[in-house]
Amino acid sequence: PEAVIFDDTGYLKSGSSSPCVARQYTGTAGKITNCQIGVSAHLATETASCPVNWRLFVPEQWDPGSPRAGADVAERRARCGIPDEVGHTEKWRLALAMLDELHGWGVRAPLTVADAGYGEIGEFRQGLEDRGLDYAVQVAASVTAYPETAARTTPPCSGRGPRPTPRYELAASSVKDLARAAGTRAARRITWREGSRWRAGAPARMSSRFVFLRVRPASQAHHRAHRGQDLPVRWLITEWPTGASEPSKYWISNLPSRTTRAELVRVAKLRW
């Protein structure tokens, strides 16, 4: 496998008796609806993918320790056979647990890919780095980062208490603002693979414009992991289609600085 891809799937339901069914968002329906959610890990190449591990997501309504649980939660869990030790766990934590299980089976992939539901979580990205894994994960436009050139300064010491630690001079910006500051002139057209549609008797090539920046992601998880040090530099990959007034998608990747732009786009798009 070239990558392990994390995703989740909604199983639409009419009633309320299935294990962990609740009103929640699912891309299956494109809205909040009554469903179960399965978090999945897929092994993938350019031409195929296969789900190899699953977790049923337990909403807070099904966790007796949550204030959102109903009075009948114990009865519903018993009727469904949910073990007592299984409670609500965030989807990104389920993904890391599945990754550790895959490694325990001796199954490893050199790259991790995920959508923004996972990629925008700083703890998830740090968890991948702690496991020594490369990643190219989609993030929301609101995720914050510093430019690569951002400088840290040490505030003057008052003479009392612990010495102040270096800090970045300016506040972190959203990845959307960083990309817009670079502007459309920085966009480069990249073609990454053949699509499923045909033109003039041949498969159409998938192509779009992208802006590539080197940034320092500013999540609290990264600040904690690199306390007292410069935040690490990562790739920010931004898709900015022709004619669009602003970017449409964003990815963060820890692939090496020498990675080609075409390779960055290829792995970012591998989820499809």
Summary of the structure (lengths in Angstrom):
residues: 272
radius of gyration: 21.4
end to end distance: 15.0
largest distance: 75.8
contacts: 788
relative contact order: 0.13
helix: 24%
strand: 35%
